[in-house]
Amino acid sequence: MIDVWRRAWNEFVPFLDYPTELRRIVYTTNAIESINFQLRKITKTRGHFPSDESAMKLLYLGLRNISSKRGGESGTGTHGWKIALNTLVVIFPGRLAL
């Protein structure tokens, strides 16, 4: 275990430079994994899509349903998500369209 930490330390240390609000959201992946599971479930039951547009429409409708069930405007239901999103906008300007 100690060797794993030592090998990964150089990659981990820059993570500590981010604000606490953002770090808390980044290591809270259960909500993200849950959304990915729901989207996989939606596409798996359909099988083949006649076009990319039809697949995107199905994913959009699925995300809309997930967000209405999970709570919050973004659909994550994660406490502090808006603060983390605003922090990302400040740290990485121009990357997120709000």
matplotlib code that plots the C-alpha trace (Angstrom):
import matplotlib.pyplot as plt

x = [0.0, 2.8, 4.5, 1.3, 1.1, 4.7, 4.4, 1.2, 2.3, 3.5, 0.1, -1.9, -0.2, -1.5, -5.1, -4.4, -4.0, -7.7, -10.1, -11.8, -15.3, -14.0, -12.0, -15.0, -17.1, -14.2, -13.9, -17.6, -18.1, -21.1, -23.5, -21.5, -21.4, -25.1, -25.8, -23.5, -25.3, -28.7, -27.5, -25.9, -29.2, -31.2, -28.9, -28.5, -32.2, -32.5, -29.7, -29.3, -29.8, -30.6, -28.6, -26.3, -29.1, -31.6, -29.0, -28.4, -32.1, -32.6, -29.7, -31.1, -34.5, -32.8, -30.8, -33.9, -35.7, -32.7, -32.4, -36.0, -35.7, -32.3, -33.0, -31.1, -31.0, -28.0, -29.4, -26.6, -28.3, -24.8, -24.4, -22.2, -22.4, -23.1, -20.2, -17.9, -19.2, -18.6, -15.1, -14.4, -15.6, -13.1, -10.2, -10.9, -12.4, -14.1, -14.4, -17.9, -21.0, -23.5]
y = [0.0, 2.4, 1.7, 2.6, 5.9, 6.7, 5.9, 8.0, 10.9, 13.1, 12.7, 13.2, 16.4, 18.8, 17.7, 19.2, 22.7, 22.8, 24.4, 22.2, 22.6, 21.2, 18.4, 17.2, 16.9, 15.2, 12.4, 12.0, 9.8, 7.8, 10.2, 10.2, 6.4, 6.2, 8.5, 6.4, 3.2, 4.7, 5.8, 2.4, 0.7, 3.0, 2.3, -1.4, -2.2, -0.5, -2.3, -0.7, 3.0, 4.1, 7.3, 9.2, 11.7, 9.1, 7.9, 11.4, 12.1, 9.0, 9.9, 13.5, 12.2, 9.7, 12.5, 14.6, 11.8, 11.1, 14.8, 15.0, 11.9, 12.8, 16.4, 19.5, 21.4, 19.6, 16.2, 15.2, 15.7, 16.2, 18.7, 21.6, 20.9, 24.6, 25.8, 23.3, 24.2, 27.9, 27.0, 25.1, 28.0, 30.3, 27.9, 26.8, 29.8, 29.1, 25.3, 25.1, 26.5, 27.5]
z = [0.0, 0.9, -2.4, -4.3, -2.5, -3.2, -6.9, -7.3, -5.1, -7.9, -9.7, -6.5, -5.1, -7.8, -6.8, -3.4, -5.0, -6.0, -3.6, -1.0, -2.6, -5.9, -4.4, -2.4, -5.7, -7.6, -5.2, -4.8, -7.9, -6.8, -8.4, -11.7, -11.7, -11.1, -14.1, -16.3, -15.2, -16.0, -19.5, -20.2, -19.2, -21.5, -24.6, -23.9, -24.0, -27.4, -29.2, -32.6, -33.5, -37.1, -36.7, -34.3, -33.9, -32.6, -30.0, -28.9, -28.6, -26.4, -24.2, -23.8, -22.8, -20.4, -18.8, -18.5, -16.6, -14.4, -13.5, -12.5, -10.3, -8.6, -7.7, -8.5, -11.7, -13.0, -12.1, -9.8, -6.5, -5.1, -2.2, -3.2, -7.0, -7.9, -5.9, -7.5, -11.0, -10.4, -9.2, -12.4, -14.5, -12.7, -12.9, -16.5, -18.2, -21.5, -21.1, -19.7, -21.3, -18.5]

ax = plt.figure().add_subplot(projection="3d")
ax.plot(x, y, z, "-o")
ax.set_aspect("equal")
plt.show()
